[in-house]
Amino acid sequence: DTCGGACLWTECERGDTLSTVDLRVDYLRKGRPETLFCDGRTVRLGNRVGVADMMVYHPGQQDQPDQPVATAKAVYNIRRERS
């Protein structure tokens, strides 16, 4: 959720706020007891809604997209700051 929100946040205007509307996580394989990384990608950034995709993987596996530990898709409500 943090990765997806941060991904969209980088494309919002200063003063805009985000809140999670929906988050789906698919756990695909057992994770090892070590640090995990998450990459986020903005799918859509509208005026009121944003969508992000995330992929969780072990260090050194970012170039192996067929081996993620988990994937996620999230929808966020965007509240634009009034000027």
DOTOR-516903 format. One line per field, with one value per atom (N, C-alpha, C): residue number from 1; residue in one letter; x, y, z. Coordinates in Angstrom, 1 decimal, decimal comma. Atoms other than C-alpha are relative to their C-alpha. Layout:
DOTOR-516903
pos	(NUM | ...)
code	(A | ...)
c1	(X | ...)
c2	(Y | ...)
c3	(Z | ...)
END
This chain:
DOTOR-516903
pos	(1 | 1 | 1 | 2 | 2 | 2 | 3 | 3 | 3 | 4 | 4 | 4 | 5 | 5 | 5 | 6 | 6 | 6 | 7 | 7 | 7 | 8 | 8 | 8 | 9 | 9 | 9 | 10 | 10 | 10 | 11 | 11 | 11 | 12 | 12 | 12 | 13 | 13 | 13 | 14 | 14 | 14 | 15 | 15 | 15 | 16 | 16 | 16 | 17 | 17 | 17 | 18 | 18 | 18 | 19 | 19 | 19 | 20 | 20 | 20 | 21 | 21 | 21 | 22 | 22 | 22 | 23 | 23 | 23 | 24 | 24 | 24 | 25 | 25 | 25 | 26 | 26 | 26 | 27 | 27 | 27 | 28 | 28 | 28 | 29 | 29 | 29 | 30 | 30 | 30 | 31 | 31 | 31 | 32 | 32 | 32 | 33 | 33 | 33 | 34 | 34 | 34 | 35 | 35 | 35 | 36 | 36 | 36 | 37 | 37 | 37 | 38 | 38 | 38 | 39 | 39 | 39 | 40 | 40 | 40 | 41 | 41 | 41 | 42 | 42 | 42 | 43 | 43 | 43 | 44 | 44 | 44 | 45 | 45 | 45 | 46 | 46 | 46 | 47 | 47 | 47 | 48 | 48 | 48 | 49 | 49 | 49 | 50 | 50 | 50 | 51 | 51 | 51 | 52 | 52 | 52 | 53 | 53 | 53 | 54 | 54 | 54 | 55 | 55 | 55 | 56 | 56 | 56 | 57 | 57 | 57 | 58 | 58 | 58 | 59 | 59 | 59 | 60 | 60 | 60 | 61 | 61 | 61 | 62 | 62 | 62 | 63 | 63 | 63 | 64 | 64 | 64 | 65 | 65 | 65 | 66 | 66 | 66 | 67 | 67 | 67 | 68 | 68 | 68 | 69 | 69 | 69 | 70 | 70 | 70 | 71 | 71 | 71 | 72 | 72 | 72 | 73 | 73 | 73 | 74 | 74 | 74 | 75 | 75 | 75 | 76 | 76 | 76 | 77 | 77 | 77 | 78 | 78 | 78 | 79 | 79 | 79 | 80 | 80 | 80 | 81 | 81 | 81 | 82 | 82 | 82 | 83 | 83 | 83)
code	(D | D | D | T | T | T | C | C | C | G | G | G | G | G | G | A | A | A | C | C | C | L | L | L | W | W | W | T | T | T | E | E | E | C | C | C | E | E | E | R | R | R | G | G | G | D | D | D | T | T | T | L | L | L | S | S | S | T | T | T | V | V | V | D | D | D | L | L | L | R | R | R | V | V | V | D | D | D | Y | Y | Y | L | L | L | R | R | R | K | K | K | G | G | G | R | R | R | P | P | P | E | E | E | T | T | T | L | L | L | F | F | F | C | C | C | D | D | D | G | G | G | R | R | R | T | T | T | V | V | V | R | R | R | L | L | L | G | G | G | N | N | N | R | R | R | V | V | V | G | G | G | V | V | V | A | A | A | D | D | D | M | M | M | M | M | M | V | V | V | Y | Y | Y | H | H | H | P | P | P | G | G | G | Q | Q | Q | Q | Q | Q | D | D | D | Q | Q | Q | P | P | P | D | D | D | Q | Q | Q | P | P | P | V | V | V | A | A | A | T | T | T | A | A | A | K | K | K | A | A | A | V | V | V | Y | Y | Y | N | N | N | I | I | I | R | R | R | R | R | R | E | E | E | R | R | R | S | S | S)
c1	(0,8 | 0,0 | 0,9 | -0,9 | 2,8 | 0,7 | -0,7 | 4,7 | -1,0 | 1,0 | 1,5 | -0,3 | 0,3 | 0,6 | 1,2 | -1,2 | 4,2 | 0,1 | -0,1 | 4,2 | -1,0 | 1,0 | 1,0 | 0,4 | -0,3 | 2,1 | 1,0 | -1,1 | 5,2 | -0,6 | 0,6 | 2,8 | -1,1 | 1,1 | 0,3 | 0,6 | -0,4 | 0,5 | 0,2 | -0,2 | 1,7 | -1,3 | 1,2 | -1,1 | -1,1 | 1,0 | -3,1 | 0,2 | -0,1 | -3,9 | -0,6 | 0,4 | -4,4 | -0,6 | 0,5 | -6,5 | -0,3 | 0,2 | -6,7 | -1,5 | 1,3 | -10,0 | -0,1 | 0,0 | -9,1 | 1,4 | -1,4 | -6,0 | -0,2 | 0,1 | -5,7 | 1,5 | -1,3 | -2,6 | -0,1 | -0,1 | -1,8 | 1,4 | -1,2 | 0,8 | 0,3 | -0,3 | 2,6 | 0,9 | -1,0 | 5,4 | 0,5 | -0,5 | 7,0 | 1,2 | -1,1 | 9,3 | 1,1 | -1,1 | 12,7 | 0,1 | -0,1 | 13,5 | 1,1 | -1,0 | 15,4 | -0,8 | 0,6 | 14,7 | -0,8 | 0,8 | 12,0 | -0,1 | 0,2 | 11,7 | -1,3 | 1,3 | 8,6 | 0,2 | 0,0 | 8,4 | -1,4 | 1,3 | 5,4 | -0,1 | 0,2 | 4,0 | -1,4 | 1,2 | 1,3 | -0,7 | 0,8 | -1,4 | -0,9 | 0,8 | -3,7 | 0,0 | 0,2 | -3,8 | -1,0 | 1,1 | -7,1 | -0,1 | 0,2 | -8,5 | -0,5 | 0,4 | -10,1 | 0,4 | -0,3 | -8,9 | 1,4 | -1,3 | -5,4 | 0,1 | -0,1 | -4,5 | 1,5 | -1,4 | -1,1 | 0,2 | -0,4 | 0,5 | 1,3 | -1,2 | 3,1 | 0,5 | -0,6 | 5,5 | 1,1 | -0,9 | 7,4 | 0,9 | -1,0 | 10,6 | 1,2 | -1,3 | 13,9 | 1,1 | -1,2 | 17,1 | 0,6 | -0,7 | 18,8 | -1,0 | 0,9 | 15,6 | -0,9 | 0,8 | 14,3 | 0,0 | -0,1 | 15,4 | -0,6 | 0,7 | 13,4 | -1,5 | 1,4 | 9,7 | -0,8 | 0,8 | 8,6 | 0,1 | -0,2 | 9,7 | -0,4 | 0,4 | 7,8 | -0,5 | 0,6 | 6,9 | -1,5 | 1,4 | 3,7 | -0,2 | 0,3 | 1,9 | -1,2 | 1,1 | -0,7 | -0,5 | 0,6 | -3,1 | -0,8 | 0,7 | -4,5 | -0,6 | 0,7 | -7,0 | 0,0 | -0,1 | -6,6 | -0,9 | 0,7 | -8,9 | 0,9 | -0,9 | -7,2 | -0,9 | 0,7 | -8,3 | 0,9 | -0,8 | -7,0 | -0,1 | 0,0 | -6,0 | -0,7 | 0,6 | -8,2 | 0,8 | -0,9 | -6,4 | -0,8)
c2	(-1,2 | 0,0 | 1,3 | -1,2 | 2,4 | 0,2 | -0,2 | 1,7 | 0,5 | -0,5 | 2,2 | 1,5 | -1,4 | 5,4 | 0,9 | -0,9 | 6,8 | 0,1 | 0,0 | 5,9 | 1,1 | -1,0 | 8,0 | 1,4 | -1,3 | 10,7 | 0,8 | -0,7 | 11,5 | 0,8 | -0,6 | 12,5 | 1,0 | -0,9 | 14,6 | 1,4 | -1,4 | 18,3 | 0,2 | -0,3 | 19,7 | 0,4 | -0,2 | 19,7 | -1,0 | 1,1 | 16,8 | -1,1 | 1,1 | 13,9 | -1,2 | 1,3 | 10,2 | -0,8 | 1,0 | 7,6 | -1,3 | 1,3 | 3,9 | -0,4 | 0,5 | 2,7 | -1,5 | 1,5 | -0,9 | -0,4 | 0,6 | -3,1 | -1,5 | 1,5 | -6,6 | -0,4 | 0,5 | -8,6 | -1,5 | 1,5 | -12,0 | -0,5 | 0,6 | -14,0 | -1,2 | 0,9 | -16,1 | -1,1 | 1,1 | -18,0 | 0,4 | -0,2 | -18,4 | 1,0 | -1,0 | -15,5 | -0,5 | 0,4 | -16,1 | 1,0 | -0,9 | -14,6 | 1,1 | -1,1 | -11,6 | 1,2 | -1,2 | -8,1 | -0,2 | 0,0 | -7,7 | 1,4 | -1,2 | -5,0 | 0,1 | -0,2 | -3,5 | 1,1 | -1,0 | -1,7 | 0,3 | -0,5 | 0,4 | 0,7 | -0,6 | 1,6 | 0,6 | -0,6 | 4,1 | -0,5 | 0,5 | 2,6 | 1,2 | -1,2 | 5,7 | 1,0 | -1,1 | 9,0 | 1,0 | -0,9 | 10,8 | 1,2 | -1,2 | 13,9 | -0,4 | 0,4 | 11,9 | -1,4 | 1,4 | 8,3 | -0,3 | 0,5 | 6,7 | -1,5 | 1,5 | 3,1 | -0,3 | 0,4 | 1,5 | -1,5 | 1,4 | -1,9 | -0,1 | 0,2 | -3,3 | -1,4 | 1,4 | -6,3 | -0,1 | 0,2 | -7,6 | -1,2 | 1,0 | -9,6 | 0,1 | 0,1 | -10,6 | 0,8 | -0,7 | -8,6 | -0,8 | 0,7 | -9,5 | -0,7 | 0,6 | -10,7 | 1,0 | -1,0 | -7,4 | -0,2 | 0,3 | -8,6 | -1,3 | 1,3 | -11,8 | 0,2 | -0,3 | -10,6 | -1,3 | 1,2 | -14,2 | -0,7 | 0,5 | -14,8 | 0,9 | -0,9 | -12,3 | -0,8 | 0,6 | -13,2 | 0,4 | -0,5 | -11,1 | 1,1 | -1,2 | -8,7 | 0,6 | -0,7 | -6,1 | 1,0 | -1,1 | -3,6 | 0,8 | -0,8 | -0,7 | 1,2 | -1,2 | 2,1 | 1,0 | -1,0 | 5,4 | 1,2 | -1,2 | 8,4 | 1,2 | -1,2 | 11,7 | 1,2 | -1,2 | 14,8 | 1,2 | -1,1 | 17,8 | 1,2 | -1,2 | 20,9 | 1,1 | -1,1 | 23,8 | 1,3 | -1,2 | 26,9 | 1,3)
c3	(0,0 | 0,0 | 0,0 | 0,0 | 0,8 | -1,3 | 1,3 | -2,4 | -1,1 | 0,9 | -4,5 | 0,2 | -0,3 | -2,7 | -0,3 | 0,3 | -3,0 | -1,5 | 1,4 | -6,7 | -0,6 | 0,5 | -7,3 | 0,5 | -0,7 | -4,8 | -0,8 | 0,8 | -7,0 | -1,2 | 1,2 | -9,8 | 0,3 | -0,5 | -7,7 | 0,2 | -0,3 | -7,0 | 1,5 | -1,5 | -3,7 | 0,6 | -0,7 | -1,2 | -0,3 | 0,2 | -2,8 | 1,0 | -1,0 | -0,5 | -0,7 | 0,5 | -1,2 | 1,1 | -1,0 | 0,6 | -0,8 | 0,7 | -0,3 | 0,0 | 0,2 | -1,7 | -0,1 | 0,1 | -2,6 | -0,2 | 0,1 | -2,3 | -0,1 | 0,2 | -3,7 | -0,1 | -0,1 | -2,9 | -0,4 | 0,3 | -4,6 | 0,4 | -0,5 | -2,7 | -0,9 | 1,1 | -5,4 | 0,4 | -0,4 | -3,6 | 1,4 | -1,4 | -0,2 | -0,1 | -0,1 | 0,7 | 1,0 | -0,9 | 2,3 | 1,1 | -1,2 | 5,7 | -0,3 | 0,3 | 4,2 | -0,5 | 0,5 | 2,9 | -1,3 | 1,3 | 0,2 | -0,5 | 0,6 | -2,3 | -0,8 | 0,7 | -4,0 | -1,0 | 1,1 | -7,3 | -0,3 | 0,4 | -8,1 | -1,3 | 1,3 | -11,4 | 0,0 | 0,1 | -12,0 | -1,3 | 1,1 | -14,2 | -0,6 | 0,4 | -14,3 | 1,2 | -0,9 | -12,6 | -0,5 | 0,4 | -13,0 | 0,9 | -0,8 | -11,4 | 1,4 | -1,3 | -8,5 | 0,4 | -0,3 | -8,8 | -0,6 | 0,5 | -9,2 | 0,2 | 0,0 | -9,9 | -0,1 | 0,1 | -9,2 | 0,1 | 0,0 | -9,8 | 0,8 | -0,8 | -7,4 | -0,2 | 0,0 | -7,5 | 1,1 | -1,1 | -4,5 | -0,3 | 0,4 | -5,0 | 1,0 | -0,8 | -3,3 | -0,7 | 0,6 | -3,8 | -1,1 | 1,0 | -7,0 | -1,0 | 0,9 | -8,7 | -0,7 | 0,7 | -10,1 | -1,5 | 1,4 | -13,5 | -0,4 | 0,2 | -13,1 | 0,3 | -0,3 | -13,4 | 0,1 | -0,1 | -13,6 | 1,4 | -1,4 | -9,9 | 1,1 | -1,1 | -7,8 | 1,2 | -1,2 | -4,2 | 0,1 | 0,0 | -4,5 | -1,0 | 0,8 | -6,8 | 0,6 | -0,6 | -5,9 | -1,0 | 0,8 | -7,5 | 1,0 | -0,9 | -5,6 | -0,7 | 0,5 | -6,2 | 1,1 | -1,0 | -4,4 | -0,4 | 0,2 | -4,0 | 0,1 | 0,1 | -4,9 | 0,4 | -0,4 | -3,1 | -0,4 | 0,5 | -5,0 | 0,9 | -0,8 | -3,1 | -0,8 | 0,7 | -3,9 | 0,0 | 0,1 | -5,1 | 0,2)
END
